[in-house]
Amino acid sequence: MAITTLSSREFNQDTSRAKKATAKGPVFITDRGRPAHVLLSIEEYRRITGKRQSIANLLAMPGPADGELELPPRTERAKLVSLP
């Protein structure tokens, strides 16, 4: 994993370079020589945070609606309720 460091000025002048660099690893963006921000690919962000896609995100995505959604197994059974 390669780490790329760019100054804020370099980032502003060449954002495509920063985006391409995320394929190899995180991109640190400095402000006055100090790390201020980190740019990650969405895959790396999801891997780090353990985030899975929600149904809302899947439905909002363009393209075929046959995306994979992992649902947890049901742990409760439905209960009968008598209504007055």
A tleap script that builds the chain and sets N, CA, C and O, in Angstrom:
source leaprc.protein.ff14SB
mol = sequence {
  NMET ALA ILE THR THR LEU SER SER ARG GLU
  PHE ASN GLN ASP THR SER ARG ALA LYS LYS
  ALA THR ALA LYS GLY PRO VAL PHE ILE THR
  ASP ARG GLY ARG PRO ALA HIE VAL LEU LEU
  SER ILE GLU GLU TYR ARG ARG ILE THR GLY
  LYS ARG GLN SER ILE ALA ASN LEU LEU ALA
  MET PRO GLY PRO ALA ASP GLY GLU LEU GLU
  LEU PRO PRO ARG THR GLU ARG ALA LYS LEU
  VAL SER LEU CPRO
}
set mol.1.N position { 0.850 -1.171 0.000 }
set mol.1.CA position { 0.000 0.000 0.000 }
set mol.1.C position { 0.896 1.235 0.000 }
set mol.1.O position { 1.715 1.423 0.900 }
set mol.2.N position { 0.730 2.061 -1.007 }
set mol.2.CA position { 1.503 3.299 -1.122 }
set mol.2.C position { 0.727 4.444 -0.482 }
set mol.2.O position { -0.487 4.555 -0.652 }
set mol.3.N position { 1.425 5.280 0.244 }
set mol.3.CA position { 0.811 6.469 0.836 }
set mol.3.C position { 1.298 7.674 0.052 }
set mol.3.O position { 2.500 7.864 -0.135 }
set mol.4.N position { 0.355 8.486 -0.405 }
set mol.4.CA position { 0.677 9.700 -1.156 }
set mol.4.C position { 0.390 10.898 -0.266 }
set mol.4.O position { -0.628 10.932 0.424 }
set mol.5.N position { 1.273 11.870 -0.278 }
set mol.5.CA position { 1.066 13.101 0.484 }
set mol.5.C position { 1.076 14.274 -0.481 }
set mol.5.O position { 2.004 14.436 -1.274 }
set mol.6.N position { 0.031 15.090 -0.403 }
set mol.6.CA position { -0.086 16.283 -1.243 }
set mol.6.C position { -0.371 17.489 -0.357 }
set mol.6.O position { -1.066 17.377 0.653 }
set mol.7.N position { 0.163 18.631 -0.736 }
set mol.7.CA position { -0.207 19.864 -0.041 }
set mol.7.C position { -1.614 20.258 -0.496 }
set mol.7.O position { -2.102 19.772 -1.516 }
set mol.8.N position { -2.244 21.123 0.250 }
set mol.8.CA position { -3.576 21.606 -0.147 }
set mol.8.C position { -3.528 22.236 -1.527 }
set mol.8.O position { -4.448 22.064 -2.326 }
set mol.9.N position { -2.466 22.959 -1.805 }
set mol.9.CA position { -2.322 23.613 -3.110 }
set mol.9.C position { -2.221 22.567 -4.223 }
set mol.9.O position { -2.892 22.685 -5.249 }
set mol.10.N position { -1.379 21.539 -4.021 }
set mol.10.CA position { -1.241 20.477 -5.026 }
set mol.10.C position { -2.573 19.762 -5.250 }
set mol.10.O position { -2.943 19.455 -6.384 }
set mol.11.N position { -3.282 19.504 -4.156 }
set mol.11.CA position { -4.582 18.843 -4.266 }
set mol.11.C position { -5.557 19.691 -5.081 }
set mol.11.O position { -6.246 19.172 -5.959 }
set mol.12.N position { -5.616 20.980 -4.797 }
set mol.12.CA position { -6.528 21.872 -5.523 }
set mol.12.C position { -6.171 21.989 -7.000 }
set mol.12.O position { -7.057 22.135 -7.842 }
set mol.13.N position { -4.889 21.926 -7.318 }
set mol.13.CA position { -4.456 22.077 -8.705 }
set mol.13.C position { -4.545 20.783 -9.510 }
set mol.13.O position { -4.603 20.822 -10.739 }
set mol.14.N position { -4.558 19.631 -8.822 }
set mol.14.CA position { -4.545 18.356 -9.547 }
set mol.14.C position { -5.353 17.296 -8.796 }
set mol.14.O position { -4.803 16.307 -8.312 }
set mol.15.N position { -6.654 17.517 -8.707 }
set mol.15.CA position { -7.502 16.560 -7.980 }
set mol.15.C position { -7.540 15.198 -8.658 }
set mol.15.O position { -7.697 14.180 -7.984 }
set mol.16.N position { -7.400 15.164 -9.973 }
set mol.16.CA position { -7.429 13.866 -10.659 }
set mol.16.C position { -6.235 13.012 -10.238 }
set mol.16.O position { -6.358 11.791 -10.133 }
set mol.17.N position { -5.098 13.628 -9.999 }
set mol.17.CA position { -3.924 12.885 -9.507 }
set mol.17.C position { -4.226 12.268 -8.143 }
set mol.17.O position { -3.878 11.116 -7.883 }
set mol.18.N position { -4.871 13.041 -7.281 }
set mol.18.CA position { -5.210 12.543 -5.947 }
set mol.18.C position { -6.192 11.381 -6.040 }
set mol.18.O position { -6.041 10.377 -5.344 }
set mol.19.N position { -7.198 11.520 -6.900 }
set mol.19.CA position { -8.181 10.444 -7.050 }
set mol.19.C position { -7.529 9.175 -7.578 }
set mol.19.O position { -7.834 8.081 -7.102 }
set mol.20.N position { -6.644 9.304 -8.546 }
set mol.20.CA position { -5.949 8.133 -9.103 }
set mol.20.C position { -5.058 7.480 -8.051 }
set mol.20.O position { -4.933 6.256 -8.014 }
set mol.21.N position { -4.443 8.286 -7.203 }
set mol.21.CA position { -3.533 7.759 -6.183 }
set mol.21.C position { -4.265 6.918 -5.142 }
set mol.21.O position { -3.646 6.069 -4.500 }
set mol.22.N position { -5.567 7.134 -4.959 }
set mol.22.CA position { -6.309 6.340 -3.972 }
set mol.22.C position { -6.399 4.876 -4.372 }
set mol.22.O position { -6.691 4.029 -3.528 }
set mol.23.N position { -6.156 4.559 -5.634 }
set mol.23.CA position { -6.149 3.157 -6.060 }
set mol.23.C position { -4.967 2.409 -5.448 }
set mol.23.O position { -4.998 1.184 -5.332 }
set mol.24.N position { -3.929 3.141 -5.059 }
set mol.24.CA position { -2.729 2.525 -4.483 }
set mol.24.C position { -2.677 2.626 -2.968 }
set mol.24.O position { -1.904 1.916 -2.324 }
set mol.25.N position { -3.503 3.514 -2.388 }
set mol.25.CA position { -3.491 3.696 -0.942 }
set mol.25.C position { -4.046 5.052 -0.567 }
set mol.25.O position { -4.513 5.796 -1.429 }
set mol.26.N position { -3.998 5.384 0.728 }
set mol.26.CA position { -4.557 6.661 1.182 }
set mol.26.C position { -3.749 7.855 0.671 }
set mol.26.O position { -2.548 7.755 0.420 }
set mol.27.N position { -4.436 8.975 0.528 }
set mol.27.CA position { -3.794 10.227 0.117 }
set mol.27.C position { -3.943 11.213 1.274 }
set mol.27.O position { -5.054 11.601 1.636 }
set mol.28.N position { -2.816 11.609 1.843 }
set mol.28.CA position { -2.823 12.587 2.920 }
set mol.28.C position { -2.707 13.975 2.310 }
set mol.28.O position { -1.844 14.225 1.469 }
set mol.29.N position { -3.582 14.874 2.741 }
set mol.29.CA position { -3.573 16.255 2.255 }
set mol.29.C position { -3.143 17.133 3.423 }
set mol.29.O position { -3.764 17.127 4.486 }
set mol.30.N position { -2.070 17.884 3.208 }
set mol.30.CA position { -1.530 18.690 4.293 }
set mol.30.C position { -1.981 20.142 4.185 }
set mol.30.O position { -2.267 20.653 3.102 }
set mol.31.N position { -2.031 20.774 5.330 }
set mol.31.CA position { -2.329 22.198 5.415 }
set mol.31.C position { -1.215 22.819 6.249 }
set mol.31.O position { -1.089 22.540 7.441 }
set mol.32.N position { -0.418 23.651 5.618 }
set mol.32.CA position { 0.751 24.269 6.260 }
set mol.32.C position { 1.710 23.202 6.806 }
set mol.32.O position { 2.276 23.342 7.891 }
set mol.33.N position { 1.872 22.137 6.019 }
set mol.33.CA position { 2.830 21.097 6.373 }
set mol.33.C position { 2.329 20.034 7.331 }
set mol.33.O position { 3.043 19.073 7.617 }
set mol.34.N position { 1.113 20.192 7.831 }
set mol.34.CA position { 0.561 19.211 8.769 }
set mol.34.C position { -0.568 18.435 8.108 }
set mol.34.O position { -1.380 19.019 7.391 }
set mol.35.N position { -0.632 17.117 8.341 }
set mol.35.CA position { -1.741 16.341 7.778 }
set mol.35.C position { -3.078 16.900 8.262 }
set mol.35.O position { -3.284 17.083 9.462 }
set mol.36.N position { -3.980 17.168 7.327 }
set mol.36.CA position { -5.280 17.745 7.672 }
set mol.36.C position { -6.444 16.874 7.204 }
set mol.36.O position { -7.505 16.866 7.830 }
set mol.37.N position { -6.251 16.144 6.111 }
set mol.37.CA position { -7.323 15.329 5.537 }
set mol.37.C position { -6.731 14.054 4.956 }
set mol.37.O position { -5.541 13.979 4.649 }
set mol.38.N position { -7.599 13.052 4.813 }
set mol.38.CA position { -7.201 11.803 4.161 }
set mol.38.C position { -8.249 11.473 3.112 }
set mol.38.O position { -9.447 11.497 3.395 }
set mol.39.N position { -7.802 11.169 1.909 }
set mol.39.CA position { -8.687 10.781 0.815 }
set mol.39.C position { -8.512 9.283 0.594 }
set mol.39.O position { -7.395 8.794 0.426 }
set mol.40.N position { -9.649 8.550 0.598 }
set mol.40.CA position { -9.638 7.101 0.401 }
set mol.40.C position { -10.579 6.728 -0.726 }
set mol.40.O position { -11.517 7.465 -1.031 }
set mol.41.N position { -10.330 5.586 -1.346 }
set mol.41.CA position { -11.314 5.056 -2.291 }
set mol.41.C position { -12.513 4.577 -1.475 }
set mol.41.O position { -12.377 4.289 -0.286 }
set mol.42.N position { -13.674 4.493 -2.099 }
set mol.42.CA position { -14.871 4.054 -1.382 }
set mol.42.C position { -14.706 2.615 -0.901 }
set mol.42.O position { -15.208 2.259 0.165 }
set mol.43.N position { -14.010 1.791 -1.670 }
set mol.43.CA position { -13.783 0.405 -1.262 }
set mol.43.C position { -12.958 0.351 0.021 }
set mol.43.O position { -13.272 -0.411 0.936 }
set mol.44.N position { -11.913 1.154 0.085 }
set mol.44.CA position { -11.058 1.177 1.276 }
set mol.44.C position { -11.819 1.733 2.470 }
set mol.44.O position { -11.686 1.221 3.582 }
set mol.45.N position { -12.615 2.774 2.254 }
set mol.45.CA position { -13.421 3.345 3.337 }
set mol.45.C position { -14.374 2.296 3.902 }
set mol.45.O position { -14.480 2.142 5.118 }
set mol.46.N position { -15.063 1.580 3.024 }
set mol.46.CA position { -15.998 0.548 3.488 }
set mol.46.C position { -15.268 -0.582 4.202 }
set mol.46.O position { -15.770 -1.126 5.186 }
set mol.47.N position { -14.086 -0.934 3.710 }
set mol.47.CA position { -13.320 -1.997 4.360 }
set mol.47.C position { -12.929 -1.578 5.775 }
set mol.47.O position { -13.035 -2.366 6.714 }
set mol.48.N position { -12.478 -0.338 5.918 }
set mol.48.CA position { -12.039 0.149 7.224 }
set mol.48.C position { -13.209 0.300 8.192 }
set mol.48.O position { -13.106 -0.086 9.356 }
set mol.49.N position { -14.307 0.852 7.722 }
set mol.49.CA position { -15.438 1.122 8.615 }
set mol.49.C position { -16.374 -0.061 8.757 }
set mol.49.O position { -17.221 -0.077 9.651 }
set mol.50.N position { -16.236 -1.053 7.886 }
set mol.50.CA position { -17.129 -2.206 7.959 }
set mol.50.C position { -18.533 -1.879 7.508 }
set mol.50.O position { -19.472 -2.610 7.825 }
set mol.51.N position { -18.692 -0.798 6.777 }
set mol.51.CA position { -20.023 -0.380 6.330 }
set mol.51.C position { -20.510 -1.265 5.198 }
set mol.51.O position { -19.767 -1.588 4.271 }
set mol.52.N position { -21.761 -1.646 5.295 }
set mol.52.CA position { -22.405 -2.358 4.196 }
set mol.52.C position { -23.398 -1.405 3.561 }
set mol.52.O position { -23.813 -0.420 4.172 }
set mol.53.N position { -23.765 -1.702 2.359 }
set mol.53.CA position { -24.697 -0.817 1.669 }
set mol.53.C position { -26.102 -0.992 2.238 }
set mol.53.O position { -26.557 -2.111 2.477 }
set mol.54.N position { -26.769 0.117 2.446 }
set mol.54.CA position { -28.148 0.079 2.911 }
set mol.54.C position { -29.076 -0.067 1.710 }
set mol.54.O position { -28.674 0.166 0.570 }
set mol.55.N position { -30.302 -0.451 1.974 }
set mol.55.CA position { -31.286 -0.593 0.896 }
set mol.55.C position { -31.508 0.755 0.211 }
set mol.55.O position { -31.715 0.806 -1.001 }
set mol.56.N position { -31.468 1.844 0.978 }
set mol.56.CA position { -31.654 3.177 0.385 }
set mol.56.C position { -30.531 3.489 -0.601 }
set mol.56.O position { -30.786 4.020 -1.682 }
set mol.57.N position { -29.290 3.163 -0.235 }
set mol.57.CA position { -28.163 3.401 -1.147 }
set mol.57.C position { -28.270 2.532 -2.389 }
set mol.57.O position { -27.990 2.997 -3.494 }
set mol.58.N position { -28.670 1.282 -2.224 }
set mol.58.CA position { -28.804 0.398 -3.375 }
set mol.58.C position { -29.885 0.887 -4.328 }
set mol.58.O position { -29.699 0.857 -5.544 }
set mol.59.N position { -31.007 1.336 -3.789 }
set mol.59.CA position { -32.095 1.819 -4.637 }
set mol.59.C position { -31.735 3.131 -5.329 }
set mol.59.O position { -32.234 3.411 -6.419 }
set mol.60.N position { -30.882 3.929 -4.712 }
set mol.60.CA position { -30.499 5.217 -5.293 }
set mol.60.C position { -29.444 5.070 -6.383 }
set mol.60.O position { -29.231 5.996 -7.166 }
set mol.61.N position { -28.785 3.923 -6.443 }
set mol.61.CA position { -27.720 3.722 -7.429 }
set mol.61.C position { -28.303 3.536 -8.819 }
set mol.61.O position { -29.308 2.844 -8.987 }
set mol.62.N position { -27.676 4.152 -9.819 }
set mol.62.CA position { -28.138 3.923 -11.189 }
set mol.62.C position { -27.739 2.527 -11.649 }
set mol.62.O position { -26.794 1.934 -11.128 }
set mol.63.N position { -28.457 2.021 -12.615 }
set mol.63.CA position { -28.116 0.709 -13.156 }
set mol.63.C position { -29.134 -0.344 -12.776 }
set mol.63.O position { -30.194 -0.024 -12.238 }
set mol.64.N position { -28.818 -1.604 -13.055 }
set mol.64.CA position { -29.758 -2.688 -12.787 }
set mol.64.C position { -30.118 -2.765 -11.308 }
set mol.64.O position { -29.313 -2.437 -10.437 }
set mol.65.N position { -31.325 -3.199 -11.052 }
set mol.65.CA position { -31.811 -3.289 -9.677 }
set mol.65.C position { -31.540 -4.658 -9.073 }
set mol.65.O position { -32.194 -5.046 -8.105 }
set mol.66.N position { -30.595 -5.388 -9.624 }
set mol.66.CA position { -30.328 -6.721 -9.106 }
set mol.66.C position { -29.063 -6.750 -8.250 }
set mol.66.O position { -28.333 -7.741 -8.262 }
set mol.67.N position { -28.796 -5.679 -7.510 }
set mol.67.CA position { -27.636 -5.639 -6.628 }
set mol.67.C position { -27.810 -6.602 -5.471 }
set mol.67.O position { -28.926 -7.016 -5.155 }
set mol.68.N position { -26.710 -6.951 -4.848 }
set mol.68.CA position { -26.766 -7.882 -3.737 }
set mol.68.C position { -26.941 -7.115 -2.436 }
set mol.68.O position { -26.255 -6.123 -2.187 }
set mol.69.N position { -27.856 -7.581 -1.621 }
set mol.69.CA position { -28.104 -6.997 -0.315 }
set mol.69.C position { -28.112 -8.131 0.687 }
set mol.69.O position { -28.943 -9.036 0.602 }
set mol.70.N position { -27.189 -8.086 1.637 }
set mol.70.CA position { -27.128 -9.130 2.644 }
set mol.70.C position { -28.036 -8.749 3.803 }
set mol.70.O position { -27.865 -7.699 4.423 }
set mol.71.N position { -28.995 -9.609 4.086 }
set mol.71.CA position { -29.904 -9.389 5.200 }
set mol.71.C position { -29.556 -10.357 6.321 }
set mol.71.O position { -29.247 -11.519 6.060 }
set mol.72.N position { -29.603 -9.892 7.565 }
set mol.72.CA position { -29.319 -10.804 8.668 }
set mol.72.C position { -30.457 -11.816 8.811 }
set mol.72.O position { -31.597 -11.513 8.458 }
set mol.73.N position { -30.164 -13.011 9.323 }
set mol.73.CA position { -31.231 -13.998 9.493 }
set mol.73.C position { -32.234 -13.530 10.540 }
set mol.73.O position { -31.885 -12.813 11.477 }
set mol.74.N position { -33.481 -13.946 10.366 }
set mol.74.CA position { -34.520 -13.582 11.335 }
set mol.74.C position { -34.263 -14.318 12.637 }
set mol.74.O position { -33.946 -15.508 12.637 }
set mol.75.N position { -34.401 -13.611 13.734 }
set mol.75.CA position { -34.183 -14.228 15.040 }
set mol.75.C position { -35.469 -14.312 15.848 }
set mol.75.O position { -35.517 -15.020 16.854 }
set mol.76.N position { -36.507 -13.607 15.430 }
set mol.76.CA position { -37.774 -13.620 16.161 }
set mol.76.C position { -38.870 -14.194 15.287 }
set mol.76.O position { -38.840 -14.084 14.062 }
set mol.77.N position { -39.821 -14.797 15.936 }
set mol.77.CA position { -40.982 -15.314 15.224 }
set mol.77.C position { -42.141 -14.346 15.443 }
set mol.77.O position { -42.215 -13.677 16.474 }
set mol.78.N position { -43.024 -14.279 14.488 }
set mol.78.CA position { -44.202 -13.419 14.619 }
set mol.78.C position { -45.109 -13.972 15.715 }
set mol.78.O position { -45.224 -15.188 15.872 }
set mol.79.N position { -45.748 -13.089 16.467 }
set mol.79.CA position { -46.652 -13.491 17.544 }
set mol.79.C position { -48.073 -13.112 17.159 }
set mol.79.O position { -48.308 -12.052 16.579 }
set mol.80.N position { -49.005 -13.970 17.481 }
set mol.80.CA position { -50.412 -13.677 17.248 }
set mol.80.C position { -50.903 -12.718 18.321 }
set mol.80.O position { -50.590 -12.871 19.501 }
set mol.81.N position { -51.665 -11.742 17.900 }
set mol.81.CA position { -52.201 -10.749 18.821 }
set mol.81.C position { -53.704 -10.722 18.637 }
set mol.81.O position { -54.200 -10.683 17.511 }
set mol.82.N position { -54.435 -10.744 19.756 }
set mol.82.CA position { -55.894 -10.643 19.645 }
set mol.82.C position { -56.294 -9.189 19.839 }
set mol.82.O position { -55.894 -8.540 20.805 }
set mol.83.N position { -57.089 -8.692 18.905 }
set mol.83.CA position { -57.548 -7.309 18.959 }
set mol.83.C position { -58.986 -7.278 19.465 }
set mol.83.O position { -59.765 -8.180 19.156 }
set mol.84.N position { -59.348 -6.258 20.235 }
set mol.84.CA position { -60.732 -6.171 20.763 }
set mol.84.C position { -61.746 -5.923 19.674 }
set mol.84.O position { -62.941 -5.826 19.953 }
savepdb mol mol.pdb
quit
